[in-house]
Amino acid sequence: MGKEIPRSFERLRSGEQLNLKGRKFTNVASLTAAGLTPAKCDGAMIHLSAGGTGAVQCIAFSDGTNWRQMAIGVNCI
């Protein structure tokens, strides 16, 4: 018999937890307006369509105190 895969890993394998565009947010102000503060979302990663420097898309990561920006750069090769 194979090893049982925990539900959390099954969700990861299906891509369910990797879709950061599930809800549409433009910037940190739109997160705050939706009630998503860094304290409430500690550890969360969310795609922002215009949240980066120069109003470009980025990934926002909550460290529990602030939203941290991770720039989306060039295409992967």
QUICORKA-V664576 format. One line per field, one symbol per residue. ss: DSSP state (a for helix, b for strand, c for the rest). phi: phi as a letter, one per 40 degrees, with the letter a starting at -180 (. if undefined). psi: psi as a letter, one per 40 degrees, with the letter a starting at -180 (. if undefined). Layout:
ss->???
phi->???
psi->???
//
This chain:
ss->ccccccaaaaaaaacaaacccccccccaaaaaacccccccccccbbbbcccccccccbbbbbccccbbbbbcccccc
phi->.ccccddcccccccgdccccbdbcbcacccccccgccdccbdgcbbcbcaccdgfbcabbbccgbbcbcbcbccccb
psi->iihhhidddddddeedeegeedihidaddddddeegidddfheihhhhdfeihefiiihhhheedihhhhihaiii.
//
